[in-house]
Amino acid sequence: MILEENVSEYQPKLIKKMMLTFYWILALFVTGTEVRGINLPGCVHVKPQVWYRAISDEEFVLQCALPDKDATNIYNNSVLKQHEVKWFWSQKDKGHLKAVKESSNITLQGDALWFKPVRDNASGIYTCVIREKIPCLKIVLEVQTKAEAKCSGYGTNTLYFLAGNGNSIACPGTKCYSHINKGAVRWYKDGRQVEHRENRKSLKLMGNEIYLKTTYVQDAGIYVCDYTLFDNTTQWTMRTAVTVEVIGKPLELECRVQFGFERGSLMRVTWKRDNKENINEKLNEEISDCPRCLKGHVLRHVAKLEEVTERDLRSNFICFAQNSVGNATAVIQLRKKQRVFFLYILCSAISILFALLLCTAFIYQHWIEIVLMYRSYLAHNETTGDGKEFDAFVSYAKTNSSESDSAFISEEKFALEILPDILENKYGYKLCILERDVLPGGAYTDEVVTAIRQSRRTIIILSPAYVNGPNIFELQAAVNCALEDKKIKLVLIKFQAFQEPETLPPVVKKALRILPVITWKPSISAAPNKKFWKYIHYHMPVNTTKVLGNCNLKGFFQRLFSLVHR
């Protein structure tokens, strides 16, 4: 009897100890503490099928789904899914499985495992099991710092947009692994792939970014971007997330109603949205009353929208006023403000192009004047220290009076009077005219060659009498001297039309073909301010000490300004 009593007294204590042990084992499994006894028979010989890379301290998500390149969803937040999925983790170099539990930065949502954020120690092999669907799926996750991933200009993963404005969402992961070839970026919003849709033409996928021509409140959410990269023989999926928050623009709708002077009248003003049956939304309203205004009783009724949404743009807001006489309504429709940024850019581009064309035309038209002004005020003096006595030697044909009757001005008059009057008296150049400046007595050829070598320019006055007469020797001598002395240059003036004779030396023919020629027109070239003299001045030496005017930068811009306003 004593033994039976002891046995019966011991049995409840034994059962109690067994139950505590069972609960302890179950608690270890649920909380994710490493249990060497965890064994998944279907995963013994299964190799990893998916490889992901993530950036440390950023948001990341893993879905328990078999690899599918055409998948349009990367997670499902359904609560039913969450009860079907079991997650386990192990390090690469260790085979011990550990049940994944929720923590401050790991959340189980639907068929996905969310890291908010993912830490460096989260790297490893994740195994998920879905009853009767996926017996075993192994996913490799490698978490790297921005430095390890060679990220540059990574940016932020949280964006704040203002509703109604245009914005863009860039994939931060594309700033990493610049040394590795990447695939195209695929975008997902709230788990579903982002694609072009006919009902949302304001959203475009361009390159690696999402462009929102108009941002709506519904555009807020979590955007995930994926792209593939190959490291040796492994195909990795680089995944990063961007959180977008949209701040709506507040708007006030004002309705001002004027009632007559009535005593005891029932006056009522209210706002409605879409005057349809069973639709009478209460808006955030404020009323201000002016019972003794000059024009009667005035009620000011304001409806406030905290943020304008796409629904508001499709709605009619109706102000309803009523008194004893009757009622009246006024309708307000909200319209999206047209963006004029592109128009500004277009107008600016056209204006700049037009200004460039005007500037080009002005420079083309006044090129000679601009160069002459620059030389007058800013250019270096060409005549300093060159050892030459004259600025130009003048070569022309000596004609008698009968040969010059057909011309308005004879060559001799042009060479001996007009040319020196402009070049010497106006521009301050020193000319060498053989009959005037060289004493007779020497050989003609020697005098010509010496005069040319002592001059910086040789002005040749071309005419039929010149090319067919003995003075052609002076042109030939000038060409030969210019080939020997690079400081000597030729200035050809076509005084009269002529035809080249076959007897011209080859060097003279070549000079007539390649050297610039200034044409004298008797009817329009005689005046000192004509283009003819500006071209002559352009080809003459730069001699700033002989130019009239203020030789400074201020004087140059003053003359340039006067040229523009001419």
Steps between C-alpha positions, in 0.01 A plus 500: 500500500784733575669419164184555301446831671858608418462403131171678463651807668804497261310475167366862493850633564645293210233613256559861603873472430439342157262780401752766604771334291269489194409867536866590534593318178206660318599844626855452374368412153258791481741766627766400248767390744743267327381143531728235364204267462328707224505291185321565168500169311417667167802731518786256549626505140336822380740770380433875512280619214498878548783740585436851633724788593396781731652817640550511875264718706242526220153349469486157335242229424519127419208308349447128539434429131672284240715695248294638211640759259146604401373547856296818545487480882788488749293462817146444627403654833199275550464380860400153373829471318689586814367196689607265218864612472780378729841672490838365612852641487850361505846633443682394186772315682269335753219258442299571815154637423346773707134595490452863402301702749363851487710769661552875495631490144354173361131467420300209358241639257305265275739285297791741550768570753555873556821649634449853633791542460729213401815464711847369415445185706190409294716343227450127456266241351126544558280195463124532466230234491138537389282205582391300194658758264871550565668217692832687515636822347848623583584866449848643538519853640825695500493831687776749420583850611496785248880499499516125427244540219697798360198730517537863394237769553260247650252763616204451731244218518216724617354759264244771579295625203250783475171396343432655162868549415719302266755267666732210424600189694852369444617149585772544766646158431623609157755720676680182610715240326608738224779252414251220415263478205137544602166401354193717452319630809155365590279708728236382749258708705341340804607162365361537143710575193484857370419514128370749245121523518255674270305640794815658647687666216665745739717214636795401283789258539812659357835331550534407867249757627125545540380840379177639641378789290235561764531354849187378680447393860454143373861502380621468858630157597803273500678467165740211449745490209685188384775441249727206429878498513746219433788438738714217364245224427227615740201707391409735782188711535581839644195629689446839662189676627380861490223634723296781341282729708269748327402824666174639368441866422232665715226691318219730609169524312319824579130563452376853573117534510314830525148488643253788507393694809260251654395458857461155640597334173656156501832538322713194433821443303670162462754321282445167324710279283332364184132578550399138458258292699636361829815706458528789742854515630576718798787730419715691745299824496529848651227767499539874550189716535443867418132571595516877449709542189416782260358267237304277735574191704822336369610147591854389410526121499844337454556128439857384570666207327804386698651354183385488140474145370419348165144445621465874565599574141210283380246654736256792485490710816157661541422798719131484598330814636137514623262745672125558512498632143664198341839343440798536269809297420849567368735229370880496522706253300866450578736476206856385500737789455684467174872479548683768308852392588551342158361812336748714692786280388379510139463878502839542663664273244335689212604834650860387543506362145353822363756704695782284365373547144480876549848506650637290214335725240633811675855362515481391136381842389744704713794262516746746347394782735532272806848384399613856429370619837675213675825579321465869579458454875625160605730341239879505520685753281624306195751768389709502817860392440460349152763733343277609212459861389165496319159351573423432133660526155252613232531338155287629211509544121612836363248601234467802273193725489342330196496157671329634813213681334279192524524483880346725761834527680836415344734251660761770559252725676384208712857398588646849547205689655206295628690208651753717693224736612310220677782274618746770599281787615215301662665179620858628545679247280825583313487405131789454259424635153799452271478833317442691823709332769800342320772722360574431131843387383504131583396198297121466474490135598727552801296798618177303477636198687655721769177696549296179527740354759481822704115480504266282703237481227498530122183653354448387140248703294386253231370610161540396134789745466671348805481130408595566137772756571851510647373562854409131530865462604419680826229243581742216425768661716248549784400132485862388515576735792192376689618142460835598653369737774183384679440854631433626146142450380325595175178703471338469155259771384297425189478852358362393160386167356771315310585166344816319590739479205658167421848653540463554876766323706363192685572651841292808409209286374500302825506821705199639309306181572568458873546851636192701610395776259321824598285643221490874437160629390530861383137586568488383866859448626631855496351609836736441798237314707424233238575128539779525244718705734414280799626197308817688405547598866435137602790375282742773611745450793381535858642833617319605818721804556364662187130438568287781637288430808526379857729200504332309779241232559234756592541677167469169315167414661371854450562475127356147491186624677464784249541248217214287638265800521595639165 
